[in-house]
């Protein structure tokens, strides 16, 4: 989300002299995307951001795909991702293509205080499923909590810290669990929710007030050896700088990190079942991100709250299950993924259509990613896959001997199984 923000000290006009207290000049840096055509910010450093002491050997972090050509619905058990590492080294890639990489991260360690990270080519959108803490950046800090989407634009030097995370692992605040999305293009609100100058319109399911930009920059003036791991070409290049990278005294512009709570997404409902685009939260090149949140169901007297069967002719659909009992699925646990590829239909599990009739509301929470190019799977994804999900629409697997559209057999309970969580989700935005 981009709107103009100013923090700290800046000169009255860009690209002009701006003196430090000792009479020397602050160093101006233009941070931007898409050359000088996209969004950008201008930051003012105490020391030149180019003063490098050493460059170490790069570390290979390229995503390797194990299965690229498949046509079947898939189910991946996210809780089986092993905790470990810090918020960078603990990332486990699950699936992706040229437009997006989706990873899970369950960090147990803190990154060293003198180490930082910069993704030189991809924006990152991190959904905080569990945990809370602070995103520290060169432009200032952003506090985050459970249920937040945290957007970090490419090229920004940053690091994460979690409440209760240290050498002995998380404590108190709970084990952090993150869904990490990387895109070579910007994450932004859908175009239909913005006017010609980018302002969010009245029918948008959120507004600028819901996005939390950073506070004042830290302006740390410290000499030493500070390692910034820069990601490019599928490698991490360790650059060692002479001065602390968070030495910015002020900045302004449209490019900066933000946090947005899924609980601040206001659902759009109707008399009959609404299509998935009403849940859209962000768009990027080649995919969209949607948020399924607690909401009232349809209010037509003959409405069917459960979704209809549909074929993703031009997209692959990924659902990440966050909280609540997802009305159209059975046997999908909290923190797991389903992947419904384009070309074959999918829909409610047997019995869930009938069970949804008369329901007034849902407390489900889920993040959906729809890609317009086929997704590829990593070895790590295959290791946590639940077999035979593609066969899970067989009615006998659900105690329902008849097709889904048939009358409910007497004595058969077709309610959800509650595996995704009991009761309404914690509303991190409103306490």
LINDA-V430901 format. One line per field, one symbol per residue. phi: phi as a letter, one per 40 degrees, with the letter a starting at -180 (. if undefined). psi: psi as a letter, one per 30 degrees, with the letter a starting at -180 (. if undefined). burial: 1 if it has 16 or more other ideal C-beta (glycine too) atoms within 10 Angstrom, else 0. A space follows every 10 residues. Layout:
phi->???
psi->???
burial->???
This chain:
phi->.bacbbbgca ccbcfbcbcc dcgcccccbc babfgbbcca bbbbccbdcb cbcabcccbc bccbcbabba aacbbbcdcc cccigbcbcc cbcbaiacba bbbbabcbbc cdccbbbacc bbcbbbcccb haibccbcch cbcbadgccb bbcdgccaab bbcgbadcgc agcgccabbb bbbcbccacd dccbccbgcc cccccabdcc cbccccccfc bacibbcbcb cafgbbcccb bcbdccbcca aaibbacabb cdcccccbba cbdccddccc bbbacgabbb bcbdacccbc dbcbccccca bccbacbbbb cbagbccbbb gbcdgbbbbb cchbcaaccd gccccccgcb abbcbabbbb bbbdcbbccc cccbcccgdc cccccccbgb cbddccdccd gccbcccgcc ibgccccccb g
psi->kjlkkkkakl lfklhlkjkl fgflklkkkk kllhbgeall lkljkelkgg jkelkaklkk gkkkkfjejl ikklkkieff kkklaafefg kjkelaaffk kklkkikflk kkfgklkkjf fklkjkkjek llbkjklffl kjkllkgkkj kjllfkkllk kkkgkafglk ldfljkkkjk kkkflkkllk efgkafgfkk lfgkgllfff kjllaklfhj jkkbjkkjjk kkhgljjjkj lelkfhgkfl llafjlllkk kffgjjkkla elkklefffk elllkgllkl jklklkllgk fgljekllkl kieglkkkkj kdlljkfgkk gjlkglkkjj lkfkllaklk ffeeffkfkf lkglklkkkk lgkkllklee effgkklgef gfgkeffggj fllefllkkk gkjgllfgff lklllkjffg .
burial->1100101101 0000000100 0000011110 1110000011 1111111010 0000000100 0010000000 0011110100 1000111101 1111111011 1111111111 1000011110 0111111111 1110111111 1101111111 1111111111 1101100001 0010111111 1111111110 0011000101 0001111001 1111001110 0000011111 1000011010 1011111111 1111111111 1111100000 0010010011 1111011111 1111101100 0011111000 0100111111 1111111111 1111111111 1100011111 1111110010 0111111111 1000111101 1001110010 0110000101 0001000000 0001010011 1000111110 0
